[in-house]
Amino acid sequence: MTQPSAILAPTPARILPVIVFSQFAGTSLWFAGNAVLPELQASLGLRQEALGLLTSSVQLGFILGTLCFAFLSLADRVSPRLLFLLCSLLGALANALVLFAATSITVVLLLRGITGFLLAGIYPVGMKIAASWYSGKLGKAIGYLVGALVLGTAFPHLLRGLGAALPWQTMLLAVSILAAAGGLLMYLFVPDGPYLAKGARFEVSNMLRVFRVRELRAAAFGYFGHMWELYTLWAFVPFILAYAYPEWPQGQLSVYSFAVIAAGAVGCIAGGYASQRWGSARVAFVQLLLSGLCCIGSVWMLQLPTLLLPFLLFWGVVVAGDSPQFSALTARTAPPQLVGTALTVVTSIGFAITILSIQLTGYLLTAIPVQWVFILLAVGPLVGLLSMRPLLRA
């Protein structure tokens, strides 16, 4: 049990910056493949249609990893600092092995899938580590964590837009070193927090037990509705910009794609501060409502190029800004001994939903006029808003 004096002691100033940097460093593995796709295509002779598999393999690996970690309750049975360190080191190794073992597309996909699997011990576990240090200010802390992840997501677009000339081998190796350094920093400078509950024993039912809590179900389904929209918008931002501004060169499209996606970091961090006054549930509800209205407004904005760019920047802010608040709500409403399991399994289901949404949107773009496609993303925010009613009443 944690002593009351430990709970009341002020949190060291270094804790949040180290957690944020380590989370960014570890999750940079997620998008390392995106930054070097053209180079890998040329080096391995990949067909154009094979490139999408590189991103999908990481997503699928992450889903399998989160399911495995949740089934075994690893995040609640193993020291989260140690788990974060091991997954960062092994993920860095899997990423670096692409340099030496990329003799075929099969090997590359396998290594990227393994990297995604190990990210299950970085992204959700990093949130649990934050939850062990910040109880009353968890929305603010996770706002910074997800903001760092958003910037990492957008970073490959900036690299392409600025025409970075680094060899792809150097870029992959640098990302691996960064991820390993993040794991070491987390382990060395962030001890177990005062709010870290005693870990759960392994039970097959742990994955289902977390959903017995009504408030957690409300937070989880709000998150699922959010995820239906988020990654699909991110995936098709370059397409939307190319559709609306066909005269723009590729470099300009990439820079503005970075800007739209990176705007989400503003929503995450600002929402974290706002949650200190109005609560995570209200902040998440408002941002999810605004992003849902953006889905509907896209019908008209896609036909107004002069207004589309500021509209997309605003959409980029609110579409990601509710994500850390949903994670904070999940952590707060989960059984204390199963916080890691709850974050992991909810994240896993959320990412599985993104694959369905992306595939459906890609099909619809070939079947109906473009301006009518993205309004269908509003289904996710609608379901999420309806699911959040118990949290608002509380």
C-alpha distance (Angstrom), angle and dihedral (degrees) to the residues before:
residue distance angle dihedral
M1 . . .
T2 3.79 . .
Q3 3.80 114.9 .
P4 3.81 116.5 -120.4
S5 3.79 90.3 -123.9
A6 3.81 89.3 58.2
I7 3.80 90.1 51.6
L8 3.79 92.8 51.3
A9 3.80 95.3 44.9
P10 3.82 113.2 106.1
T11 3.79 116.3 -102.3
P12 3.84 111.4 -109.0
A13 3.81 111.3 -105.6
R14 3.81 92.7 -124.2
I15 3.82 95.6 60.6
L16 3.80 101.7 81.2
P17 3.85 96.7 41.4
V18 3.81 91.0 49.5
I19 3.81 92.8 47.8
V20 3.82 91.8 47.5
F21 3.81 93.8 47.9
S22 3.81 93.1 44.6
Q23 3.80 90.9 49.2
F24 3.79 91.6 49.9
A25 3.81 91.6 46.2
G26 3.79 93.4 49.1
T27 3.78 96.5 44.7
S28 3.81 91.3 48.2
L29 3.82 83.8 82.5
W30 3.79 87.4 68.5
F31 3.79 95.1 67.7
A32 3.79 101.1 29.1
G33 3.79 90.1 103.1
N34 3.80 91.9 52.4
A35 3.80 91.7 56.8
V36 3.81 93.3 55.8
L37 3.82 101.9 35.5
P38 3.83 95.9 117.3
E39 3.81 91.7 47.8
L40 3.79 93.0 47.8
Q41 3.78 89.5 49.0
A42 3.79 91.4 54.4
S43 3.82 94.8 40.8
L44 3.80 97.0 48.0
G45 3.78 98.9 29.5
L46 3.79 92.5 -119.9
R47 3.77 120.1 179.7
Q48 3.80 116.7 -119.2
E49 3.80 93.1 -111.0
A50 3.83 91.0 53.5
L51 3.80 92.8 63.4
G52 3.79 94.3 74.9
L53 3.79 88.8 59.1
L54 3.80 90.8 66.1
T55 3.80 91.7 64.4
S56 3.79 94.1 38.5
S57 3.80 91.6 52.2
V58 3.82 90.6 59.0
Q59 3.81 91.2 48.0
L60 3.80 92.3 49.1
G61 3.80 91.7 45.3
F62 3.80 89.7 51.7
I63 3.79 91.8 50.6
L64 3.81 92.1 50.2
G65 3.79 90.4 45.7
T66 3.78 94.9 50.8
L67 3.81 91.4 47.2
C68 3.80 90.5 50.2
F69 3.81 93.6 45.8
A70 3.80 91.1 47.0
F71 3.83 93.3 46.9
L72 3.81 90.7 52.2
S73 3.83 92.9 37.5
L74 3.80 87.1 -134.0
A75 3.80 94.2 159.0
D76 3.82 88.9 58.7
R77 3.82 99.3 37.9
V78 3.82 100.4 44.3
S79 3.80 126.8 53.7
P80 3.84 103.3 -89.5
R81 3.82 90.5 -141.1
L82 3.79 91.2 54.7
L83 3.80 92.6 44.6
F84 3.82 90.4 50.2
L85 3.82 91.0 49.7
L86 3.81 95.2 48.6
C87 3.80 93.9 46.4
S88 3.82 91.6 46.8
L89 3.81 92.3 51.4
L90 3.81 94.8 43.8
G91 3.81 92.0 43.6
A92 3.81 89.9 51.1
L93 3.80 89.0 50.9
A94 3.82 93.6 49.4
N95 3.80 90.0 49.1
A96 3.82 92.9 48.8
L97 3.81 92.6 47.9
V98 3.80 88.4 69.5
L99 3.82 84.9 75.9
F100 3.80 92.7 60.1
A101 3.80 106.5 24.7
A102 3.79 103.0 38.9
T103 3.78 94.8 114.7
S104 3.80 94.0 130.8
I105 3.77 141.2 13.4
T106 3.81 88.8 -108.0
V107 3.80 92.3 60.0
V108 3.80 92.4 46.1
L109 3.81 92.2 50.0
L110 3.80 90.8 48.2
L111 3.81 92.5 51.3
R112 3.80 92.3 46.6
G113 3.81 89.6 48.7
I114 3.80 90.5 51.8
T115 3.79 89.2 49.5
G116 3.81 89.9 53.0
F117 3.82 90.1 48.3
L118 3.81 91.0 54.3
L119 3.81 91.9 47.4
A120 3.80 85.2 71.1
G121 3.80 85.7 73.5
I122 3.81 92.7 50.1
Y123 3.81 113.0 41.3
P124 3.86 102.0 40.3
V125 3.81 92.4 31.7
G126 3.79 90.9 52.8
M127 3.81 87.8 56.2
K128 3.80 90.5 50.8
I129 3.81 90.3 51.5
A130 3.81 88.6 51.9
A131 3.82 89.7 48.5
S132 3.83 89.5 54.2
W133 3.82 89.8 59.8
Y134 3.79 104.7 32.0
S135 3.77 118.1 47.2
G136 3.81 105.4 151.6
K137 3.83 92.1 29.8
L138 3.80 98.0 40.7
G139 3.82 94.0 120.9
K140 3.80 90.4 56.8
A141 3.82 94.0 46.1
I142 3.80 95.0 48.6
G143 3.81 88.6 44.4
Y144 3.79 87.9 65.6
L145 3.83 91.9 44.4
V146 3.79 95.4 52.3
G147 3.80 90.6 40.6
A148 3.80 88.3 59.4
L149 3.81 89.9 49.0
V150 3.82 90.9 51.2
L151 3.80 91.1 53.1
G152 3.79 89.3 50.0
T153 3.80 89.9 52.2
A154 3.79 91.7 52.4
F155 3.80 96.8 41.8
P156 3.85 97.8 86.6
H157 3.80 89.7 58.7
L158 3.81 90.2 53.8
L159 3.80 91.3 49.8
R160 3.78 91.7 53.4
G161 3.78 92.7 43.3
L162 3.80 92.9 53.2
G163 3.79 91.8 44.5
A164 3.79 97.6 -122.3
A165 3.80 108.2 -158.7
L166 3.80 99.3 -160.9
P167 3.82 114.3 131.8
W168 3.78 109.7 -103.8
Q169 3.80 90.6 -122.5
T170 3.81 90.8 57.7
M171 3.80 91.6 48.4
L172 3.81 93.6 51.6
L173 3.80 92.3 46.9
A174 3.81 91.7 48.5
V175 3.81 90.8 52.4
S176 3.81 90.4 50.2
I177 3.81 91.7 51.2
L178 3.80 90.1 47.7
A179 3.82 92.5 51.3
A180 3.80 92.9 48.0
A181 3.81 90.7 49.1
G182 3.80 90.3 51.1
G183 3.79 91.6 53.8
L184 3.80 92.1 49.3
L185 3.80 92.8 48.3
M186 3.80 91.6 50.5
Y187 3.81 92.1 50.4
L188 3.80 96.0 44.4
F189 3.80 101.9 40.4
V190 3.83 106.4 28.2
P191 3.83 112.2 63.8
D192 3.79 121.6 -171.5
G193 3.79 108.6 -64.0
P194 3.82 125.2 -118.9
Y195 3.81 91.7 -112.0
L196 3.81 95.2 54.8
A197 3.80 106.0 124.9
K198 3.79 123.2 -145.7
G199 3.78 109.2 -84.6
A200 3.77 123.6 -103.1
R201 3.76 124.8 -112.9
F202 3.78 116.3 -112.0
E203 3.79 110.2 -90.2
V204 3.79 126.2 159.9
S205 3.80 89.4 -133.6
N206 3.83 95.2 59.4
M207 3.81 92.4 94.4
L208 3.80 90.8 55.8
R209 3.81 97.0 38.0
V210 3.78 92.6 67.6
F211 3.82 90.2 61.8
R212 3.80 92.7 57.2
V213 3.79 88.9 80.6
R214 3.80 108.8 89.9
E215 3.80 94.9 -149.9
L216 3.80 91.7 50.4
R217 3.80 90.7 52.2
A218 3.80 88.6 52.4
A219 3.81 92.0 51.0
A220 3.81 92.2 44.3
F221 3.81 95.6 51.2
G222 3.79 90.2 45.8
Y223 3.81 87.1 54.5
F224 3.80 91.9 47.2
G225 3.81 90.7 54.5
H226 3.80 89.5 48.6
M227 3.82 91.9 50.9
W228 3.82 91.9 51.2
E229 3.80 86.6 65.9
L230 3.83 106.1 29.5
Y231 3.80 107.9 65.6
T232 3.80 93.3 34.2
L233 3.79 90.6 57.6
W234 3.82 90.6 46.1
A235 3.80 91.4 48.7
F236 3.81 93.7 51.7
V237 3.82 101.6 37.9
P238 3.85 91.0 99.5
F239 3.82 89.2 49.1
I240 3.81 92.6 49.6
L241 3.80 92.3 49.6
A242 3.82 92.8 46.4
Y243 3.82 89.7 49.4
A244 3.81 93.8 49.9
Y245 3.82 97.7 38.0
P246 3.82 107.5 32.6
E247 3.81 91.0 162.3
W248 3.82 93.7 62.5
P249 3.84 117.5 103.3
Q250 3.79 118.8 -121.5
G251 3.79 93.4 -103.9
Q252 3.80 92.3 56.4
L253 3.81 91.6 47.1
S254 3.81 90.3 52.3
V255 3.81 94.1 49.4
Y256 3.80 92.6 50.8
S257 3.80 90.9 44.6
F258 3.80 86.8 56.4
A259 3.80 90.7 49.3
V260 3.82 94.5 50.9
I261 3.81 94.3 48.1
A262 3.82 95.3 39.6
A263 3.82 89.5 52.7
G264 3.77 85.3 76.2
A265 3.80 89.2 73.1
V266 3.82 87.9 65.1
G267 3.80 90.1 53.6
C268 3.81 92.3 47.7
I269 3.80 96.1 49.8
A270 3.81 96.5 38.6
G271 3.80 89.6 46.8
G272 3.79 89.4 51.6
Y273 3.79 91.4 56.9
A274 3.80 92.1 43.0
S275 3.80 90.1 53.1
Q276 3.81 89.2 63.7
R277 3.81 88.7 66.6
W278 3.79 105.8 28.2
G279 3.81 102.7 23.9
S280 3.80 131.7 -111.1
A281 3.81 94.7 -88.9
R282 3.82 95.1 56.8
V283 3.81 93.6 43.3
A284 3.82 92.1 49.2
F285 3.81 91.3 46.2
V286 3.82 93.9 51.9
Q287 3.81 94.4 46.3
L288 3.80 92.5 46.0
L289 3.81 89.7 49.2
L290 3.81 91.8 50.5
S291 3.81 93.4 47.7
G292 3.81 89.8 48.8
L293 3.81 89.2 53.3
C294 3.81 87.9 50.7
C295 3.82 89.0 56.2
I296 3.79 88.9 55.8
G297 3.80 93.5 42.0
S298 3.80 91.5 53.8
V299 3.82 88.5 79.4
W300 3.81 89.6 70.7
M301 3.81 101.2 26.9
L302 3.81 93.8 57.6
Q303 3.80 86.0 63.8
L304 3.84 94.1 49.6
P305 3.82 108.1 66.5
T306 3.82 93.0 177.5
L307 3.82 90.9 61.6
L308 3.79 99.8 30.7
L309 3.81 99.1 85.4
P310 3.84 97.2 54.1
F311 3.81 87.8 42.0
L312 3.81 90.9 54.5
L313 3.81 91.8 47.1
F314 3.80 90.2 53.8
W315 3.81 90.7 45.4
G316 3.80 88.5 50.7
V317 3.81 90.3 55.3
V318 3.81 97.4 50.6
V319 3.81 99.5 34.8
A320 3.81 91.6 65.6
G321 3.80 101.0 26.3
D322 3.81 95.2 82.4
S323 3.81 94.6 52.6
P324 3.84 98.0 84.9
Q325 3.80 91.1 45.5
F326 3.81 91.3 54.9
S327 3.81 89.1 50.3
A328 3.81 90.3 48.9
L329 3.80 90.5 49.8
T330 3.81 90.8 49.2
A331 3.81 91.3 50.9
R332 3.80 92.9 47.3
T333 3.80 96.7 47.1
A334 3.83 97.4 42.5
P335 3.82 120.9 96.6
P336 3.85 103.8 -87.9
Q337 3.81 93.7 -120.0
L338 3.83 91.6 50.2
V339 3.81 102.8 46.0
G340 3.81 93.1 116.9
T341 3.79 92.5 47.6
A342 3.81 91.7 48.7
L343 3.81 93.9 49.8
T344 3.79 91.1 46.1
V345 3.80 99.2 48.3
V346 3.82 94.1 42.4
T347 3.81 90.3 49.7
S348 3.80 90.6 48.4
I349 3.80 93.6 53.5
G350 3.80 90.4 44.9
F351 3.80 92.8 55.3
A352 3.81 91.6 46.8
I353 3.82 87.4 56.4
T354 3.82 90.4 53.8
I355 3.80 91.5 60.5
L356 3.81 91.7 54.0
S357 3.80 92.3 47.2
I358 3.81 94.3 47.6
Q359 3.80 93.3 48.2
L360 3.82 92.7 47.4
T361 3.81 92.5 48.3
G362 3.80 91.5 48.5
Y363 3.80 89.8 53.5
L364 3.80 94.1 46.4
L365 3.80 91.3 52.9
T366 3.81 87.0 64.7
A367 3.80 94.4 45.6
I368 3.82 109.2 41.9
P369 3.83 136.8 26.5
V370 3.80 112.9 -71.5
Q371 3.80 96.1 -120.6
W372 3.81 91.2 62.1
V373 3.81 97.6 49.4
F374 3.79 104.3 75.3
I375 3.81 95.7 48.6
L376 3.80 85.6 74.6
L377 3.80 89.2 66.9
A378 3.83 86.0 72.2
V379 3.81 88.1 78.7
G380 3.81 89.0 76.6
P381 3.83 97.4 52.6
L382 3.82 90.1 44.0
V383 3.80 92.4 55.3
G384 3.81 90.6 43.5
L385 3.82 94.0 50.5
L386 3.80 92.6 49.7
S387 3.81 90.7 48.3
M388 3.81 93.5 52.8
R389 3.82 96.8 63.9
P390 3.85 95.1 101.4
L391 3.81 89.9 54.2
L392 3.81 92.6 51.6
R393 3.80 92.1 49.0
A394 3.79 90.0 50.0
